[in-house]
């Protein structure tokens, strides 16, 4: 509401001389201005599809006519960009196409009248549609030819400028971004046609009758363009789609019913030829259906929104089903786990059983071979010892006697070794234990293998103190000899033998610089009859393992910094 200040009345009340003379004049003046004093201002929003300047030039005379017909009210024109109706809370009336009303947040919107098309005298003929244009010289003859091409349009929500044309593509099974791309130009709508004329795009979707208006204004030449998918039209414009009712004027909730009825009456009774003509409002059912077919209706929920609503409605039932499924899934997983564990256990046992059978077969063969070797070698060794003792008793040379004593000692050692191997092969207890100083036993083995040390490898014995144990000395000598000979045969130049106590055990660590074990040897260290040596039988490590077990200890293979590392563990 607009109010005029009462300054003039207050002045007259203060001056008695003026009070009587000017009272009648003031009253007449106030009555003359009463329609401006108490008049309300109403804003009419009009979709400015051809720009604000064009909208004001085209529609301001009609707004001025409204002010003349309803002197007690004031109307102002508000040009609107696309999708701006909801941003202008001060709007009291809105003039636009039917589809735009579906997007309004306001309730109780009343349609007052529908605009007649200036290109048709028949008010019942539609005037909102889309025309799909291409350049006249182009080779496109139908909509399907525009596949994989770029098309210009006004806006993604423009009803006559894009959505009606898009509906024609949908009817042919063509969709944007998949079958063609769209470039939106915005307002003013003639920009979409200008992109086509500039050969920036291959086609343009514009409101029906736009090209005819621009040709009449001298901005384009009609022969430069060709219409695709022409449809029968009852107006003097070419269209690619069916025509829907023209723009409608609606009153917003802020407008009283009295003013809405009064304004609608004035529009329907107007007979001025220079102003827009109006007819009672038409149904919006056709526009509603098209928007729904395009999945663009604001009241139309997406599939995901529908699913969400259904989930909320049935959340307790779904929760129960989900719990049931999870419990069954957990039970199934548990059963699978149990069965898998049982199968794996059975598989491991079967593998172990097969390995034991293979090992038993090989060890049986090894035992038979070893027993045979020991039996055959026993007589030659006895003969060698007898001959050595005979020479010793007859020789007077002290040097020869020392050599013969060593020979006899080695024969005795060999005999004992053969007996130990026979006991191992037949799984019989080893001979009686002996008190052994490990340092002296290892030194003796190092001296013994000096014959095989052709590369003059340095063999070091490292021990912090002297270690004494009760054990089968021959068995330990065999293990130490085998380990040192293996290192020498691999080309070691330095071999370190360390003696150290670890808790209740004594470790003998033999480490060389010959390159180390292969990964296969580390993964499967004690497999019989497997060897990398051309003349080897693959029994050395197997024998060492069995001998260490007979001593109550163990053997472990690893790689050191420069070569192989063998760790012999004995109980202290």
C-alpha positions, 0 to 999 in steps of 0.5 A, a space after each residue: 500500500 502507498 500512503 500520501 502524507 497529510 502535511 497539507 491538512 496539518 498546515 490548514 489546521 494550524 491556520 484559522 484564516 485558511 481553515 474556512 477558505 481552503 477546506 473545500 479546496 483541500 477536500 476536493 484535491 484529496 478526493 481527486 488523489 484518493 485512487 493514488 493514495 490508497 492504490 496497491 502496486 501489483 507486479 506482473 511477471 512476463 517471461 522475457 524470451 526475446 530479452 528484457 528490452 523487447 518484452 518491455 516494448 511489446 508488453 508495456 502498452 498492455 500494462 498501461 491499459 490495465 492501469 487505465 481500466 483499473 484506476 484504483 490499482 497499480 500494475 508494474 511489468 517485471 521481465 523474467 528470465 527462464 526459471 526465475 518465477 520462483 525467485 521473485 517473491 513479490 510477483 502477483 501475476 505471472 504470464 508464461 507457458 503452461 509448463 512453467 506453472 508446474 514448477 512454482 512453489 506457490 499454492 492456490 495459483 488461479 488461471 485467469 485467461 489464455 493469450 490468443 496467438 497473433 498468427 491466428 484469429 481462432 482462439 481455440 487453435 494452439 500457439 505453443 510448439 517447437 520448430 526444428 530447423 536446419 540449414 537449407 543446403 544441409 543434407 539432413 532430411 529427417 530427425 534420425 539424420 541428426 544422430 551424433 550431431 550437435 543441436 542448439 536450444 534455448 534451455 534445458 527447461 524451456 517448454 516450447 524452445 526445447 522440451 516439445 522438440 525433445 519429445 519428438 526425438 523421444 518418440 523416435 527413440 533418440 535421447 540427448 547425450 546418447 544419440 546427439 548433443 545439445 548446446 543451450 544458448 539461453 535468452 534471447 531465444 534468437 541466439 539458438 537460430 544464430 548458432 545454426 546460421 553461423 554453422 556452429 551447430 547442425 540444427 536448432 530447436 526454437 519456439 514456433 513462429 520465432 523464425 517468422 517474427 525474425 524474418 518479418 523484422 529483417 534479421 533472417 532470410 527464410 530461404 536459408 532454413 529448412 524445417 524438419 519433421 513438419 506437422 499440420 499447423 492451423 496457424 500461419 507458422 511452421 511447426 515440427 510438433 503439435 501445438 498446445 494452448 498459448 501462454 496463460 495469465 495466472 494470479 498468485 496467492 497474494 491477489 484477492 479473488 475480487 481483483 482476480 475476477 475483475 482483471 479476468 473480466 477486463 481481459 475477456 471483454 477487451 476489444 482493442 485491436 492493438 492489444 493482446 486478445 484473451 480467451 478463458 484458460 485452457 486445460 494443462 493436461 496435454 503439457 502435464 502428460 508430455 512432461 511426464 513422458 519426458 520424466 521432467 514433471 516436478 511432481 514426478 518422482 524418479 525411480 530411485 525416489 520411488 524406491 526410497 519411499 517404498 523402503 521407508 514404508 516397509 522398513 521394518 519388514 525389510 529389516 526382518 528380511 535382511 536379518 533373516 538373510 544375514 543369519 542364513 548367510 552367516 550359517 552358510 559361511 560357517 558350514 562352508 568354513 567347517 567343511 573346508 577346514 575338514 577337507 583341508 585337514 583330510 588333504 594334509 593328512 593324505 599328503 603326509 601319509 603319501 610322503 611317509 609312504 614314499 619316505 618309508 619306501 626310500 628309507 627301506 631301500 636305503 637301509 638295504 643298500 647301507 646294510 649291504 655296503 657295511 657288510 661288504 666293507 667290513 672284511 676289507 676294513 678288517 684286512 686293512 687293520 690287520 695288515 697295518 698292525 702287522 707292519 707296525 709290529 715289524 717296523 722300527 721307524 717311529 715315523 712309519 709307526 705314527 702313520 700306521 697308528 693314524 691308519 688304524 685309527 681311521 679304519 676303526 673310525 670307518 668301522 664305527 661309522 658303518 656300524 652307526 649307519 647300520 644302526 640308523 638304517 635298522 632304527 636301532 639305538 646308537 652305541 653307548 654315549 661318550 664324554 666329548 669335548 666339542 671343541 676338540 671333536 670339531 678341531 679333529 674333524 677340521 684336521 681330518 677333512 684337510 685332505 679334501 681342502 684343495 682350495 686351501 679354504 680357511 676354516 675357523 673355530 670360534 668359541 668363547 669357552 670349552 663345551 663338554 657333552 655326553 653323546 655319540 661322538 661318531 654320529 656328530 663327527 659324521 654330521 660335521 664332516 658332511 657339512 664341511 665337505 659340502 661347503 668345500 665342494 661348493 667352492 667356499 674359501 672361508 668357513 666359520 664354525 661357531 660354538 655358543 650356548 643358547 639357554 639350555 642348548 648348544 648351537 654349532 653354526 657353520 657358515 661359508 661364503 659359497 653362495 648359499 642354498 636355493 629356495 627349493 632347498 630351503 623349502 624342502 631341505 630333507 628330501 631323499 635322493 634329490 641333489 644338485 651335484 653330478 655325482 651326488 646321491 641326495 642322501 647327505 642331508 637326510 643322513 645328517 637329519 636322522 643322526 642329529 635326531 638320534 642325538 636328541 638335537 636338530 639341524 636347520 638350513 638358512 642363508 647367511 650374508 655371503 653363503 649357506 648357514 647350517 645350525 646344529 642344535 644339541 641339548 646341553 
